[in-house]
Amino acid sequence: MTDFSRTRALFHIPAGTIYLDGNSLGPLPIAAKERVARMMAEEWGGQLIKGWNGAGWFMQPRTIGNRIGKLIGAPEGTVVMGDTLSIKVHQALASALELNPERKVVLSDSGNFPSDLYIAQGLLKSLGRGHVLKVVEPEEVGAAIDESVAVLMLTEVDYRTGRLHDMKALTGRAHAAGALAVWDLAHSAGALPIDVTAAAADFAVGCTYKYLNGGPGAPAFIYVAPRHLETARPVLSGWLGHAAPFAFDLDYRPGAGIDRMRCGTPPVIALAALDAALDAWEGVDMADVRRQSIRLCDLFIREVEARCADLTLNSPRDGAARGSQVSFRHPEGYAIMQALIARGVIGDFRAPDAIRFGFTPLYIGEAEVMGAVEILADIMTKRLWDKAEFKRKAAVT
Ligand SMILES: *Cc1c(COP(=O)(O)O)cnc(C)c1O
């Protein structure tokens, strides 16, 4: 049984804050702060450029990729770190399309995160080969998989509603129709058990600043199934993905296996923070995390519905069909969220009208859920959100 009181002590949560936004930006792991300070002083400061070999900087994208691999069911040597998630979506989709060259349709859904759709639109346009992006409702994805589809590109957990796709079933359908499957695990990694191997995903990508607590702008990961490792062509063919970067050849040759998905110089300071953040998962059973996350989400839904009649559930009621987040709708959702944040309950707002809350058993328990409901109910029954100061939109919501 996972000891969540141990994991809770690993994070810095400011006093007076109930943090229900770890689905968007995980809190600071105390060890990450210490690791970065040490990295700056001893590695960058003390070793200077010798750190690339001496402190293992060069291998970090691989060694940390292997740690992420353990959390997503990927074997050693199939996950590598680098760049942002949007860029990894581009890499994965471009490589997948090349592996299925006769077909022209990329199938996705309207619950996907816009950046994934934008990246697909940009890529298809620059390919200039008549590809189309077909976007259907999440419930219609299965039926829309046919023999025109080159690549099924989905995000497992819907960023707004928390609705969970069946990765294994949909990948199976895609393969039966001759398509490849690219999965975005942004809201899954660190939130629920994932097994890219059992699901037979072709490519998977994800970020590390949400449930993995790697810090703002932490680097993303990409997984390539072993069967594609030596055939997938990296479109972002940078020097660190070359077979011999320090031979400085004029022509590109892809590196062996997952190394080819590297592009340029890795963000070493950010990787140090992430490496320390991943220590929190030692001794954590993801099945325990899942069970507790469903319990916390169910409790939140039940209490909010009992006490805040004006809020409409925007997430699946069935825990098995939901990721680790819950959202409610209200026309004044933005102001309600600002009023909550002013009282120390931090979630976020997603247009047009959703207030969203992430439940992260590593550092959130029943007491926080009940505390948040108490404040939310107070704000709703007394209309405390109805103030000009809560209606001014900031750049980041
Ligand atoms: C958070 C998220 C992103 C963000 O991409 P970045 O490049 O890291 O800004 C992309 N896709 C999905 C599905 C996300 O949830």
The ligand as a MOL file (V3000), in Angstrom:
LIG
                    3D

  0  0  0     0  0            999 V3000
M  V30 BEGIN CTAB
M  V30 COUNTS 15 15 0 0 0
M  V30 BEGIN ATOM
M  V30 1 C -0.6500 20.5220 -21.6430 0
M  V30 2 C -0.8290 19.9880 -23.0190 0
M  V30 3 C -0.0650 20.4730 -24.0980 0
M  V30 4 C 0.8880 21.6080 -23.9450 0
M  V30 5 O 1.9570 21.5200 -24.8400 0
M  V30 6 P 3.3080 22.3170 -24.5720 0
M  V30 7 O 4.0530 22.2220 -25.8270 0
M  V30 8 O 3.9730 21.6670 -23.4060 0
M  V30 9 O 2.9280 23.7150 -24.2290 0
M  V30 10 C -0.2270 19.8630 -25.3290 0
M  V30 11 N -1.1110 18.8590 -25.5100 0
M  V30 12 C -1.8730 18.3870 -24.4990 0
M  V30 13 C -2.8280 17.2670 -24.7360 0
M  V30 14 C -1.7740 18.9560 -23.2360 0
M  V30 15 O -2.5460 18.5160 -22.2360 0
M  V30 END ATOM
M  V30 BEGIN BOND
M  V30 1 1 1 2
M  V30 2 1 2 3
M  V30 3 2 2 14
M  V30 4 1 3 4
M  V30 5 2 3 10
M  V30 6 1 4 5
M  V30 7 1 5 6
M  V30 8 2 6 7
M  V30 9 1 6 8
M  V30 10 1 6 9
M  V30 11 1 10 11
M  V30 12 2 11 12
M  V30 13 1 12 13
M  V30 14 1 12 14
M  V30 15 1 14 15
M  V30 END BOND
M  V30 END CTAB
M  END
